[in-house]
Amino acid sequence: MDETVAEYIRRTVLKIPRDEMKSVLHKWGFIPEAQLEALNFHQMKDNVCQEVIQLCEENSADLKQAAVLDIIYNHIYQNKRMWSVFQMKRTGEELEYFDLTDFKKKFKGNLRSALKNVTITFREYEDNAIWIRVAWGTPYRKPNQYKPSYVVYHSQTSYVFISSSVLKSNLPLLCQALVVASNYHNIRDMELRSHSLNSLKDIVFKRYSQNFQSYCPKPLQERNVEPESVDLRIAEENRGEKERIQRLNRESFGDGPLPILEFAQYKLETVFKSEGKMDVLDKKEPFRCLVQFSSPHLLESLKSLAPAGMADAPLSPLLTCITQKARNYFRIREKKGLFPESFVSP
């Protein structure tokens, strides 16, 4: 077994928590069950890794097997990576028959025609998810196995989830290969990012139910009251205001747990209107701005603004409709001024 492969397997096994080493290696399926049962997983992790490497040498492990182990690790501990959502689109609404063998062939062929030094590994899972691992090289260097890109593509949908550890210059190559292999015409970044891959799937696959505002808030009406009832009225209004905020939050964000979204971005385009004469306002060129939101739990942070007194309730629809924007991305892109870069097939 090549020393580079042995070192990569050692580092991958070393990242696995001790209590889960056996189950992860069992899912790998490369080491025979009898040899796996004979391993002592209660010793130091370095010693366990050395014994695993010895078994891999006996069974002639190669780079492909090492890459499969890496995919299994990242599938189990997927929250350790930052994921971005992309959506592909065809010019028509016709359905295409998906053939996995053809998809793999086209993906490899397109990517290797642009860059020969790449390592590509596939693994299919039961939820129609195809995990793709791409280790990138250069025309003069072998692929760096420690900084690969990971792609999760659900064959029955138009959505792709990408986690990349490489230069942005390789992202167009990856997107181009996906478009060609899946018989779509273009692919766009939906500007949604999170460490929680399942939360991103909940949003784009509509597995997350969110209510939306359908009311007009009523202003408070002043009343003439006796001085001694002022304190009681203030207490009642405070209690009523808290109940109102809680109700509006439920209507905006729902009652259940929120998807863990860590990043959202969109671009706004508007035109200033004013009766005065100012150089900025008189320009016909529209004003453009980039709006970015980031937080360890973005939706939960937005939900807490009104109860914390940091924003009025209800929140602006621009904040509460982030998940809805993701679901209807292509339909509302022009309406709302959402214009991220696209990667279009030739």
Secondary structure, DSSP 8 states (H G I E B T S, - for coil): --HHHHHHHHHHHHHS-GGGHHHHHHHH--S-HHHHHH--TTS-HHHHHHHHHHHHHHTT--HHHHHHHHHHHHHHTGGGS-EEEEEEE-SS-------HHHHHHHHHHHHHHH-SSEEEEEEE-TTSEEEEEEEE-BTTB---TTS-EEEEEETTSSEEEEE--S-GGGHHHHHHHHHHHTT-SEEEEEEEEES-HHHHHHHHTT-S------------------GGGHHHHHHHHHHHHHHHHHHHHHHHH-SS------EEEEEEEE----SS--HHHH--S-EEEEEEEE-TTHHHHHHHHTTTTSS-SS--HHHHTHHHHHHTHHHHHHHHT----EEE--
